[in-house]
Amino acid sequence: MAYLDPGFADKVGDFIVKMQAAGIPLQITQAYRSPEQQAALQKSSTAITPAQNSLHSTGYAIDIDRSKMDAATLARTMQIAASSGLKWGGNFREPDEVHFYSDPGGNRVGNIGRFSRGIEDYKNAIPDY
């Protein structure tokens, strides 16, 4: 299950619909990461750009599988993402070409805490069957 901020989820939904209309396969590989998951990534030698206070932990970032995208498909994907209100991590100082996000601004640490608590509250409210 992918947890996203509702406003960001609308942008991602628009991105998905436009990618389908363009005939470009899209697979989202990562969305929300708990602060603990993000901390573990920072210790991983395989992580691309593991931010300490990642937008993944606020529900404002996704990663996609771009392993089968050639340069032209990636360029079109970036255009579609931008038209959906998403920014691309390939422009980071250390490029992260699978990362798409929207930065809500504000206090990132506070946003991470609020979103993570909301996810935990949601998980705890789901009954076990």
C-alpha atoms as a printed R data frame, in Angstrom:
    type eleno elety resid chain resno      x       y       z
1   ATOM     1    CA   MET     A     1  0.000   0.000   0.000
2   ATOM     2    CA   ALA     A     2  1.289   3.475  -0.880
3   ATOM     3    CA   TYR     A     3  0.546   6.305   1.509
4   ATOM     4    CA   LEU     A     4  0.546   9.797  -0.008
5   ATOM     5    CA   ASP     A     5 -0.601  13.217   1.111
6   ATOM     6    CA   PRO     A     6 -4.052  13.710  -0.481
7   ATOM     7    CA   GLY     A     7 -3.003  16.805  -2.453
8   ATOM     8    CA   PHE     A     8  0.093  15.046  -3.737
9   ATOM     9    CA   ALA     A     9 -1.949  11.936  -4.514
10  ATOM    10    CA   ASP     A    10 -4.092  14.052  -6.860
11  ATOM    11    CA   LYS     A    11 -0.949  15.133  -8.740
12  ATOM    12    CA   VAL     A    12  0.294  11.543  -8.918
13  ATOM    13    CA   GLY     A    13 -3.116  10.403 -10.181
14  ATOM    14    CA   ASP     A    14 -2.972  13.029 -12.929
15  ATOM    15    CA   PHE     A    15  0.574  11.887 -13.781
16  ATOM    16    CA   ILE     A    16 -0.571   8.255 -14.051
17  ATOM    17    CA   VAL     A    17 -3.543   9.120 -16.287
18  ATOM    18    CA   LYS     A    18 -1.385  11.256 -18.595
19  ATOM    19    CA   MET     A    19  1.331   8.596 -18.791
20  ATOM    20    CA   GLN     A    20 -1.303   6.000 -19.744
21  ATOM    21    CA   ALA     A    21 -2.705   8.346 -22.403
22  ATOM    22    CA   ALA     A    22  0.820   8.784 -23.791
23  ATOM    23    CA   GLY     A    23  1.275   5.008 -23.896
24  ATOM    24    CA   ILE     A    24  4.206   5.087 -21.481
25  ATOM    25    CA   PRO     A    25  4.247   2.258 -18.930
26  ATOM    26    CA   LEU     A    26  4.649   3.572 -15.398
27  ATOM    27    CA   GLN     A    27  5.546   1.558 -12.330
28  ATOM    28    CA   ILE     A    28  5.811   3.303  -8.977
29  ATOM    29    CA   THR     A    29  8.434   1.507  -6.911
30  ATOM    30    CA   GLN     A    30  8.440   3.602  -3.725
31  ATOM    31    CA   ALA     A    31  6.153   6.099  -2.047
32  ATOM    32    CA   TYR     A    32  5.916   6.707   1.705
33  ATOM    33    CA   ARG     A    33  8.881   5.627   3.790
34  ATOM    34    CA   SER     A    34  8.778   5.746   7.562
35  ATOM    35    CA   PRO     A    35 11.564   7.704   9.233
36  ATOM    36    CA   GLU     A    36 13.033   4.336  10.263
37  ATOM    37    CA   GLN     A    37 13.042   3.084   6.660
38  ATOM    38    CA   GLN     A    38 14.641   6.341   5.530
39  ATOM    39    CA   ALA     A    39 17.338   6.057   8.202
40  ATOM    40    CA   ALA     A    40 18.118   2.510   7.048
41  ATOM    41    CA   LEU     A    41 18.490   3.799   3.477
42  ATOM    42    CA   GLN     A    42 21.069   6.314   4.642
43  ATOM    43    CA   LYS     A    43 23.214   3.387   5.763
44  ATOM    44    CA   SER     A    44 22.793   1.569   2.428
45  ATOM    45    CA   SER     A    45 25.579   1.755  -0.114
46  ATOM    46    CA   THR     A    46 23.043   1.171  -2.913
47  ATOM    47    CA   ALA     A    47 20.825   4.186  -2.148
48  ATOM    48    CA   ILE     A    48 21.058   6.992  -4.693
49  ATOM    49    CA   THR     A    49 20.543  10.133  -2.600
50  ATOM    50    CA   PRO     A    50 19.221   9.161   0.822
51  ATOM    51    CA   ALA     A    51 18.081  12.437   2.369
52  ATOM    52    CA   GLN     A    52 17.891  12.592   6.131
53  ATOM    53    CA   ASN     A    53 14.518  14.364   5.998
54  ATOM    54    CA   SER     A    54 13.060  12.943   2.812
55  ATOM    55    CA   LEU     A    55  9.829  14.062   1.182
56  ATOM    56    CA   HIS     A    56  9.035  10.337   0.996
57  ATOM    57    CA   SER     A    57  8.452  10.534   4.749
58  ATOM    58    CA   THR     A    58  5.953  13.381   4.297
59  ATOM    59    CA   GLY     A    59  3.894  11.623   1.608
60  ATOM    60    CA   TYR     A    60  5.126  14.026  -1.090
61  ATOM    61    CA   ALA     A    61  7.456  11.823  -3.160
62  ATOM    62    CA   ILE     A    62  7.434   8.745  -5.342
63  ATOM    63    CA   ASP     A    63 10.104   6.766  -7.151
64  ATOM    64    CA   ILE     A    64  9.461   5.074 -10.467
65  ATOM    65    CA   ASP     A    65 11.086   2.255 -12.405
66  ATOM    66    CA   ARG     A    66 12.802   3.918 -15.334
67  ATOM    67    CA   SER     A    67 15.059   0.992 -16.214
68  ATOM    68    CA   LYS     A    68 13.319   0.496 -19.578
69  ATOM    69    CA   MET     A    69 13.053   4.195 -20.473
70  ATOM    70    CA   ASP     A    70 15.280   5.549 -23.191
71  ATOM    71    CA   ALA     A    71 16.278   9.230 -23.220
72  ATOM    72    CA   ALA     A    72 13.262  10.286 -25.306
73  ATOM    73    CA   THR     A    73 10.815   8.452 -23.030
74  ATOM    74    CA   LEU     A    74 12.416   9.962 -19.944
75  ATOM    75    CA   ALA     A    75 12.173  13.441 -21.503
76  ATOM    76    CA   ARG     A    76  8.463  12.897 -22.233
77  ATOM    77    CA   THR     A    77  7.957  11.509 -18.703
78  ATOM    78    CA   MET     A    78  9.540  14.655 -17.243
79  ATOM    79    CA   GLN     A    79  7.223  16.851 -19.363
80  ATOM    80    CA   ILE     A    80  4.169  14.911 -18.238
81  ATOM    81    CA   ALA     A    81  5.289  15.023 -14.611
82  ATOM    82    CA   ALA     A    82  5.781  18.791 -14.798
83  ATOM    83    CA   SER     A    83  2.339  19.242 -16.350
84  ATOM    84    CA   SER     A    84  0.944  17.307 -13.375
85  ATOM    85    CA   GLY     A    85  2.682  19.562 -10.850
86  ATOM    86    CA   LEU     A    86  5.575  17.219 -10.061
87  ATOM    87    CA   LYS     A    87  9.263  18.064  -9.945
88  ATOM    88    CA   TRP     A    88 12.064  15.706 -10.966
89  ATOM    89    CA   GLY     A    89 14.939  14.582  -8.768
90  ATOM    90    CA   GLY     A    90 17.275  14.338 -11.745
91  ATOM    91    CA   ASN     A    91 18.021  18.024 -11.212
92  ATOM    92    CA   PHE     A    92 19.408  17.456  -7.706
93  ATOM    93    CA   ARG     A    93 23.099  18.149  -7.004
94  ATOM    94    CA   GLU     A    94 23.372  14.347  -6.833
95  ATOM    95    CA   PRO     A    95 20.792  13.364  -9.502
96  ATOM    96    CA   ASP     A    96 18.045  10.944  -8.496
97  ATOM    97    CA   GLU     A    97 16.428  10.131 -11.836
98  ATOM    98    CA   VAL     A    98 13.704   7.890 -10.397
99  ATOM    99    CA   HIS     A    99 12.430  10.505  -7.928
100 ATOM   100    CA   PHE     A   100  9.379  12.737  -8.503
101 ATOM   101    CA   TYR     A   101  8.062  15.047  -5.806
102 ATOM   102    CA   SER     A   102  6.245  18.185  -4.743
103 ATOM   103    CA   ASP     A   103  7.642  20.195  -1.849
104 ATOM   104    CA   PRO     A   104  4.883  21.641   0.365
105 ATOM   105    CA   GLY     A   105  7.376  23.874   2.180
106 ATOM   106    CA   GLY     A   106  7.154  24.545   5.870
107 ATOM   107    CA   ASN     A   107  8.996  22.685   8.582
108 ATOM   108    CA   ARG     A   108 10.053  19.382   6.997
109 ATOM   109    CA   VAL     A   109 10.824  17.675  10.321
110 ATOM   110    CA   GLY     A   110  7.409  18.700  11.673
111 ATOM   111    CA   ASN     A   111  5.719  17.546   8.460
112 ATOM   112    CA   ILE     A   112  7.454  14.170   8.704
113 ATOM   113    CA   GLY     A   113  6.332  13.751  12.312
114 ATOM   114    CA   ARG     A   114  2.717  14.672  11.572
115 ATOM   115    CA   PHE     A   115  2.445  12.488   8.480
116 ATOM   116    CA   SER     A   116  4.163   9.512  10.104
117 ATOM   117    CA   ARG     A   117  1.895   9.741  13.164
118 ATOM   118    CA   GLY     A   118 -1.113   9.901  10.839
119 ATOM   119    CA   ILE     A   119  0.022   6.762   9.018
120 ATOM   120    CA   GLU     A   120  0.542   4.918  12.308
121 ATOM   121    CA   ASP     A   121 -2.883   6.045  13.582
122 ATOM   122    CA   TYR     A   122 -4.439   4.828  10.328
123 ATOM   123    CA   LYS     A   123 -2.691   1.459  10.531
124 ATOM   124    CA   ASN     A   124 -3.745   1.050  14.151
125 ATOM   125    CA   ALA     A   125 -7.371   1.823  13.277
126 ATOM   126    CA   ILE     A   126 -7.600  -1.018  10.752
127 ATOM   127    CA   PRO     A   127 -9.070  -4.106  12.421
128 ATOM   128    CA   ASP     A   128 -7.340  -7.454  12.037
129 ATOM   129    CA   TYR     A   129 -9.583 -10.041  10.444
